[in-house]
Amino acid sequence: MKHILVVVDMQNDFIDGALGTEEAQNIVTAAADKIRNFQGDIYGTLDTHGEDYLETQEGKNLPVAHCIYGEDGWALNGEILQALAETKAEVHDFCKKGAFGSRELGDVLAEACGTEDCRIELIGLCTDICVISNAMILKSVLPEAEIMIDAKCCAGVTPESHANALEAMKACQIKIQE
């Protein structure tokens, strides 16, 4: 069985930047430990916006400029970067995405899994927006893959929306590790 870890949007702006939360800050060390100790392949996503972010539909609904390509807030968190450097896992390029979910990630993982049985685990931010979006895309593209969420390595916009997202994913046959 092929084992894949997907690191979703562990970027500065979601941890301690423009949209950072205490909950996001509290999962960084657990997420870094998971990355360091993971055996398999690691993929990830980077929320990526342009200078025109506030003119986009998302920007009009969430008028907080964040993850602007090339700025410090767009970069992966330093502890996460260090863990990626230290892991013995195969680390692949992270997909830049301009929306909540990444169709490119779905395509890349469908190709990576091929006809093998796959276990895909997701960690990252935010549970209730980008983690759930990517999990649902992966479930759609790879319906027979075992899709899992490590709840201890995810944080939502609020603790309540984090819990709601986990329940929604459970209903869609995505396994939740508490």
Secondary structure, DSSP 8 states (H G I E B T S, - for coil): -EEEEEEE--BHHHHTSTT--HHHHHHHHHHHHHHHH--SEEEEEEE-B-TTGGGSHHHHHS-----BTTSGGGSB-HHHHHHHHH--SEE---EEESSSS-HHHHHHHHHHHTTS-EEEEEEEE-IIIIIHHHHHHHHHH-TTSEEEEEEEEEE-SSHHHHHHHHHHHHHTT-EEE-
